[in-house]
Amino acid sequence: MSATADPPPAAPRPAAFRSALARPLDFSYPSNRVAAAGSAGAALLALAFGRPGAQAAGVGGAAFLAWATARELDPDHPVTANSALPVAAAAALLGGAGNPLAGLAALSGLRLIAGTTGEAATRTDHAGMLVQALLAGASGERAAAFLAGGASLLTAEARSALPAAGALTPTLHRHSGFSWGSALLAASVLPLAGTLTAPEPVTSVCDRAERPVRAQEVQLARYAAVTTLAAGLLTRRTRGLLPLAAALLTVAARRAGSRS
């Protein structure tokens, strides 16, 4: 979505295809090629370090989720996402990737809030967010579940309270949610909350609408991301939010660097 590092956005999809969530990887974008190669490389590196196949896939998945989350939070700057990928991969390799349901729920919630596709949420999108909130909540990832469930209430168009019901589902199987590495990564972000959430112009064009991404919606997504990460720290559920923490840390580093 960058006007400088990536080629111009592809032509909008036909009107029959509508979704505020679906964003297929277009390999004409250099940053998308970095995402694919980097996440695969992270998984292979984990295998080389002797991790079992499932854990190696988790490392690659965490790396990709961090990249994708940073693209929602910092759409003008692909370098931020490209930096978040190795940060998440290293943290996951050292401390475990955690529950991918939390990272996916956070990504989807932030994409809906930031409105980067340019489409209003459909009923199918609301159902998808409900399912993600249900799965995250059932696995004990309450902060991610509330982000996924509440995102539809924070959008300017097509609001729905339906997904919020998913955040209230009882915990059915609690995954291991805490590690000191992921907690330190998350804690390092919170002092930078002011830098992260300060207003910033956005020039990237939406994927499926001929208009720029709205700066106020990206700012709201950053507020939601910081709040979710803080809630994860308070509830000691940080491993599943590792991709979110890596994305926020690199966005903050980019913003701090641009001010200096």
GUDREN-62489 format. One record per atom (N, C-alpha, C): x, y, z; residue in three letters. Coordinates in pm, whole numbers, plus 50000, padded with zeros to 5 digits. Last residue first. Example, Ala and Ser with C-alpha at 12.3 -4.5 7.8 and 13.67 -1.06 7.14 Angstrom:
2
512854977550708Ser/513674989450714Ser/512905000350787Ser/513194943150780Ala/512304955050780Ala/513204967050780Ala/
// end
This chain:
260
513435121051486Ser/514785124951529Ser/515575131251416Ser/511125112251373Arg/511085125051446Arg/512475130151480Arg/511705088151266Ser/511335098751173Ser/511285112351240Ser/512135072751496Gly/513245075751408Gly/512945087151312Gly/509545070551596Ala/510555077551675Ala/511745081551588Ala/508395055651389Arg/507895069151418Arg/508915077051499Arg/509885031851405Arg/509865039651280Arg/509425054051306Arg/509245023651664Ala/510625026551629Ala/510705034951500Ala/506485019351641Ala/506985029651732Ala/508415033551698Ala/506534997951460Val/505855010551424Val/506365021851511Val/507884979251614Thr/508534984451494Thr/507844997051442Thr/506024975051821Leu/507364979551853Leu/508044985451729Leu/503774965351688Leu/503704978251755Leu/505104983751783Leu/504784940351598Ala/504324950451503Ala/504314964351566Ala/505344927451839Ala/506434929951744Ala/506034940851645Ala/502754926151950Ala/503804933652018Ala/504954937051923Ala/501494909551762Leu/501004923151784Leu/502074931651850Leu/502934885451796Pro/502954892651669Pro/502494907251681Pro/502284880252076Leu/503644883252035Leu/503694890151898Leu/499934872152181Leu/499974885852129Leu/501364889952086Leu/500444847352287Gly/499614848052168Gly/499594861752104Gly/501964855452511Arg/502584847652403Arg/501764848252275Arg/500484868952706Thr/501314876752614Thr/501864868652497Thr/498654870552944Arg/498414863252819Arg/499174870552709Arg/498334883353191Arg/499444873853171Arg/499174864753051Arg/496574903753213Thr/496024890353232Thr/497074879353213Thr/498214925453158Leu/497524924853287Leu/496984910853316Leu/499004919552895Leu/499994919853003Leu/499324918453139Leu/496554921852762Gly/497274909252762Gly/498314908452872Gly/496064948952800Ala/495174939152863Ala/495824925352867Ala/498104959352639Ala/498104962152783Ala/497224952252858Ala/497184950252391Leu/498464945452442Leu/498564947752592Leu/494804964852369Thr/494774950252371Thr/496054944652429Thr/495804991052361Thr/494914987052469Thr/494874971852482Thr/497234990152119Val/497944992752246Val/497104988252365Val/495084985451941Ala/496194976051951Ala/496944977752083Ala/493475008051969Ala/492934994952002Ala/494044984652022Ala/495275027651873Tyr/494765028252011Tyr/494255014552055Tyr/495485018451610Arg/496675018451697Arg/496275019451844Arg/492885022551520Ala/493415008951524Ala/494645008151614Ala/492845050451529Leu/491965042851618Leu/492435028451630Leu/494675055551322Gln/494985059951458Gln/494125052351559Gln/493215045451108Val/494495039251144Val/494885043051286Val/491145064051115Glu/490835049951138Glu/492105042151172Glu/492395087851054Gln/491765086551186Gln/491405072051217Gln/493265083550791Ala/494255084650898Ala/493615082751035Ala/491955060750565Arg/491655072050652Arg/492595072250773Arg/493485054450255Val/493145049250387Val/492965061150480Val/492175072149970Pro/493235069050066Pro/492665062150190Pro/490255054849715Arg/490405065649813Arg/491555062049906Arg/488885034649556Glu/489785044849503Glu/489795057049595Glu/489085002649699Ala/488345015249690Ala/489335025949646Ala/490554980449768Arg/489404978749679Arg/488494991149678Arg/492784989049921Asp/492914978249824Asp/491784978049722Asp/493365024649951Cys/492715012149991Cys/492835001749880Cys/496545040449937Val/495215038649881Val/494665025149926Val/498425060250169Ser/498195047850096Ser/496745046750051Ser/498755082150335Thr/498555084650191Thr/498265072050112Thr/498145096950645Val/498255084350571Val/497925087250425Val/499545115950919Pro/498855114850790Pro/499105101350724Pro/498935110351262Glu/499905109451153Glu/499145108451021Glu/498635115751616Pro/498105116751480Pro/499235116551377Pro/499965090951843Ala/499905104851798Ala/499395105451654Ala/500335064551914Thr/498965069051892Thr/498845083751853Thr/503095060451948Leu/502305051851860Leu/500975058151821Leu/503865079052140Thr/504425079752006Thr/503575072051907Thr/502385068752357Gly/502155082252309Gly/502675084252168Gly/503505043252395Ala/502115044552353Ala/501815058552297Ala/505925035552486Leu/505915042552357Leu/504495045152307Leu/505585020252710Pro/506105033852728Pro/506085042152600Pro/504644995952575Leu/503725004952645Leu/504295018752674Leu/506694980252468Val/505864988352379Val/505114999052456Val/507854964852660Ser/508694975252598Ser/507884984552508Ser/505934946052719Ala/506144957052814Ala/506974968152753Ala/506254928252504Ala/505024936052517Ala/505224948052608Ala/508804918352565Leu/508564924852436Leu/507324933552444Leu/508304907352815Leu/509254918452804Leu/509064925952672Leu/506504886952739Ala/506074897452832Ala/507004909552825Ala/508044870852577Ser/506924877952516Ser/506434889252607Ser/509914862452778Gly/510334869152655Gly/509224877152592Gly/508394849652973Trp/509074862153007Trp/509514869652883Trp/505134839652877Ser/506574837052880Ser/507244850252908Ser/501864826552880Phe/502844835952935Phe/504254830552915Phe/499954808052800Gly/499844821652750Gly/500924831152797Gly/498974776752691Ser/500004783852767Ser/500114798052713Ser/495394775752651His/496754773752603His/497724781252694His/492594761952787Arg/493534773052804Arg/494924768952755Arg/489574755552669His/490894749252673His/491934760352675His/487384771452729Leu/487204756952720Leu/488524749452726Leu/486064799752874Thr/487304793052835Thr/487094777952840Thr/482914811252739Pro/483784806652848Pro/485034799852794Pro/482364840552538Thr/482364825952549Thr/483294821452662Thr/482464867152490Leu/481934863052620Leu/481914847952638Leu/483174872152234Ala/484174874952337Ala/483744870152474Ala/480884867752085Gly/481924857552086Gly/482954859552195Gly/479454891052100Ala/478984879752179Ala/480044868852187Ala/480614907351913Ala/480954909752053Ala/480504898152142Ala/479494901551664Pro/480774895451700Pro/481134896851847Pro/476984917551685Leu/477014902851684Leu/478364896951722Leu/476854944351661Ala/477174939351795Ala/477304924251797Ala/478144963251392Ser/477364951651437Ser/477834947651575Ser/478234987851130Arg/478514983451267Arg/477614971651305Arg/478644999750871Ala/478244985750890Ala/478624980551029Ala/481255023750934Glu/480155018450854Glu/479885003950893Glu/483265028951113Ala/482375039951077Ala/481145035151002Ala/483885006051384Thr/483955009851244Thr/482945020951213Thr/483554996451633Leu/484435008051619Leu/484555012751475Leu/482164973451630Leu/481504984751694Leu/482304997651677Leu/483894955351522Ser/482754959451440Ser/481994971251500Ser/485634950551736Ala/486094958251621Ala/484924963551538Ala/484874933851943Gly/484484947951949Gly/484844956151827Gly/485904908551883Gly/484474910451903Gly/484024924851898Gly/488654913251862Ala/487914907851747Ala/486424910351761Ala/489094922952123Leu/489444931052007Leu/488684926351884Leu/488224901552277Phe/487494914252287Phe/487854923652171Phe/490144882452201Ala/488724879952174Ala/487924892952181Ala/492474893252302Ala/492324892152157Ala/490864890052120Ala/491864890552576Ala/492144903752519Ala/491964903552368Ala/491504862352610Arg/490394871452629Arg/490634885252566Arg/492254834252533Glu/492854846752485Glu/491804857852489Glu/491164809652591Gly/491684817552702Gly/492284830852662Gly/489904796552392Ser/491274792252421Ser/491934800752529Ser/487514809952374Ala/487484796152422Ala/488874790952456Ala/488374834152259Gly/487874833852396Gly/487884819852454Gly/489104825352002Ala/490104831652089Ala/489654831152235Ala/486644815251913Leu/487804806451922Leu/488874812252015Leu/484994838551923Leu/484644826351996Leu/485864817452018Leu/486354855551748Ala/486214859351889Ala/485874847151975Ala/486034840851512Gln/487374843251565Gln/487334847351712Gln/483224841351486Val/483924828551501Val/485314830751561Val/482834869151456Leu/482204861951567Leu/482934848851592Leu/484174873751220Met/484694879751342Met/484094872951465Met/482494859551045Gly/483894855651062Gly/484504861251188Gly/480184874651068Ala/480164860651112Ala/481594855651134Ala/481104898350955His/480664898351095His/480624884151150His/481594889150693Asp/482694894250776Asp/482324893950924Asp/478984883250617Thr/479974872450624Thr/481164876750708Thr/477904908550615Arg/477404898850713Arg/478374887250728Arg/480754930850569Thr/479554923850525Thr/479064914750637Thr/482174962750624Ala/482044948750665Ala/480714942950618Ala/483104982050338Ala/482364980750463Ala/482204965950496Ala/486394984950202Glu/485054979250197Glu/484404979750336Glu/489004992350224Gly/488075002050168Gly/486644997250158Gly/491004978150341Thr/490474972950215Thr/489554983050147Thr/491554992050577Thr/492524992750469Thr/492024986750338Thr/490274998050824Gly/489564999650698Gly/490464999850577Gly/490964996551091Ala/491765005251005Ala/491135007250868Ala/489064977451181Ile/489064991151235Ile/489805000751141Ile/489754954651034Leu/488394960051025Leu/488364974551071Leu/492364950951114Arg/492074953350972Arg/490694959450955Arg/492024945451385Leu/492704957851345Leu/492454961151199Leu/490724920451370Gly/490094931851435Gly/490714944951391Gly/492674904951241Ser/491384907351176Ser/490674919351237Ser/494784905551435Leu/494984910451299Leu/493654913951233Leu/493514893251655Ala/493994907051665Ala/494174913151526Ala/493074867751550Ala/491934875851593Ala/492334890551602Ala/495734859451508Leu/494824860851394Leu/493624869551430Leu/496764859051770Gly/497364867651668Gly/496454869851550Gly/495044839851886Ala/495114853551938Ala/495664863051834Ala/495564816751744Leu/494214822351740Leu/494204836751789Leu/498144808251797Pro/497934816251677Pro/496544822351668Pro/499664809352105Asn/498414805452042Asn/498154814051918Asn/503284806752087Gly/502014809052154Gly/500834804852068Gly/505904803752010Ala/505044812251929Ala/503704815051995Ala/508774806352222Gly/507564799452180Gly/506604808952112Gly/511124820252276Gly/510164818352384Gly/508894811052346Gly/512794819452048Leu/513374818852182Leu/512344815152289Leu/511064820651833Leu/512074810051836Leu/512654808251976Leu/509654843751891Ala/508954830951891Ala/509934819351898Ala/511684862851860Ala/511014861451990Ala/510294848051999Ala/512324859151589Ala/513344857051692Ala/512704854851828Ala/509854865551468Ala/510454852351448Ala/511474849251556Ala/509494892251542Ala/508564882051591Ala/509164868151577Ala/511664903251402Val/511534905251547Val/510634894551606Val/511184896451133Pro/512274889851205Pro/512224891851357Pro/508694912951105Leu/508784898451077Leu/509944891851150Leu/509164939751144Ala/508404932451246Ala/508544917451228Ala/510414947550908Ser/511214946951031Ser/510504938951139Ser/508334946950730Asn/509494938650701Asn/510414937450823Asn/506694966350846Ala/506264952350846Ala/507454943050822Ala/508324988750793Thr/507924985550929Thr/507524970850940Thr/508514989850519Val/509724986450594Val/509394982850738Val/506054999150427Pro/506314984750426Pro/507544980750505Pro/504245024250520His/505655020750538His/505855005650542His/501575030850521Asp/502455038250430Asp/503885033050428Asp/500295015450720Pro/500135011950578Pro/501065019350482Pro/500535004650995Asp/501455014350935Asp/501435012750783Asp/498704985751073Leu/498974996851165Leu/499835007851104Leu/498714967250868Glu/497464974050902Glu/497724986550984Glu/501334959150869Arg/500814965250747Arg/499494972450772Arg/501544947151119Ala/502224959851097Ala/501734966750970Ala/500134923651061Thr/499594933251159Thr/500244946951142Thr/501844910950880Ala/500514915050837Ala/499904925350931Ala/504114906451047Trp/504224914250924Trp/502844919650883Trp/502944890051242Ala/503544902851281Ala/503664911951159Ala/502174868151088Leu/501144876151153Leu/501694889751197Leu/504724858251012Phe/503814863650911Phe/502734872550974Phe/505734850651263Ala/506454860351182Ala/505524866751078Ala/503884831351337Ala/504014843451418Ala/504724854451340Ala/504404812051138Gly/503104818651146Gly/503154831551226Gly/506984803951202Gly/506714810251073Gly/505404817851074Gly/506404793151456Val/507364804151443Val/507144811551311Val/504624772751385Gly/504184783651471Gly/505104795651464Gly/506284755951242Ala/505194762651171Ala/504664774351253Ala/507834747551457Ala/508464755151349Ala/507404762551268Ala/505954733151602Gln/506534745251661Gln/507194753851554Gln/505474712351422Ala/504374721051463Ala/504904734051522Ala/508044700151397Gly/507374706451283Gly/506284716151323Gly/510304708751671Pro/509374699951598Pro/508634707551489Pro/513524724351639Arg/512144725051684Arg/511294714951606Arg/516194725551564Gly/515694713451627Gly/514284714051678Gly/517054746151415Phe/517364746751557Phe/516764735051634Phe/515864740151174Ala/517314738651185Ala/517784739051330Ala/513264747751232Leu/513574733551210Leu/515064730851226Leu/513684775351242Ala/513234768351362Ala/513504753351350Ala/514324779650975Leu/515334782151078Leu/514974775151208Leu/511874773950857Leu/513014765350827Leu/514124767350930Leu/510364795350960Ala/509994781550991Ala/511164772050968Ala/511714816750843Ala/511654815650989Ala/511294801451032Ala/511244812050571Gly/512604811250624Gly/512634809950775Gly/508504817150562Ala/509004803650531Ala/510414801750586Ala/508594844250627Ser/507894835150717Ser/508324820650690Ser/510124854150407Gly/510584855650545Gly/509904846050641Gly/508624848750179Ala/509954842750194Ala/510414843250340Ala/506254863350238Ala/506214849050205Ala/507564842450230Ala/507254889350290Ala/506424882350387Ala/506444867350363Ala/508574896050053Val/509334895050177Val/508554887050281Val/506374897549887Arg/507374887049863Arg/508254885249985Arg/505194919949995Asn/504484907250003Asn/505414895449976Asn/507024939749929Ser/506844936450071Ser/506084923350088Ser/506794941449645Pro/507994936049708Pro/507794931949853Pro/503934931049474Tyr/504414940049578Tyr/505674934149642Tyr/503214910249322Ser/503824921349251Ser/504334931949348Ser/501884892049476Phe/503344891049475Phe/504004901249382Phe/499454897549697Asp/499774900749559Asp/501294901549548Asp/497554878549912Leu/498894883549886Leu/499094885649736Leu/494174890049981Pro/495134880249927Pro/496504886649904Pro/492314898850217Arg/493394906050148Arg/494404895750099Arg/489194901750367Ala/490014893850275Ala/491034902650205Ala/487704920650516Leu/488744912550580Leu/489704905950482Leu/485604932250399Ala/486494941350471Ala/487674933950532Ala/484504923750080Ser/484904919150212Ser/485824929550273Ser/483094914849780Arg/483084924749887Arg/483494918150017Arg/482764911249452Phe/483644906549560Phe/483714917349666Phe/481204925249278Ala/480634913049335Ala/481464907749451Ala/482734945549177Ala/481844948949287Ala/481254936549353Ala/486124934249117Pro/484734936249077Pro/483834938349196Pro/488804953249274Arg/488164940849235Arg/486724943549192Arg/490754980649145Pro/489784975049239Pro/489134962549184Pro/494104973849027Ala/492754979249004Ala/491784972949102Ala/496794975649267Ala/496074969449157Ala/494704975749144Ala/498795004349352Pro/497834993849386Pro/497154988349261Pro/502165008049221Pro/500805013149243Pro/499845001849272Pro/504794990449409Pro/504154995649288Pro/502765000749316Pro/506425002949711Asp/505684992749638Asp/505114998849510Asp/507645025549815Ala/508375012849814Ala/507705002149731Ala/505665046149765Thr/507065047449730Thr/507745033949716Thr/503155042649856Ala/503265049549727Ala/504705050249681Ala/502165011449995Ser/503015023249997Ser/503115029449859Ser/500804988050000Met/500005000050000Met/500845012750000Met/
// end
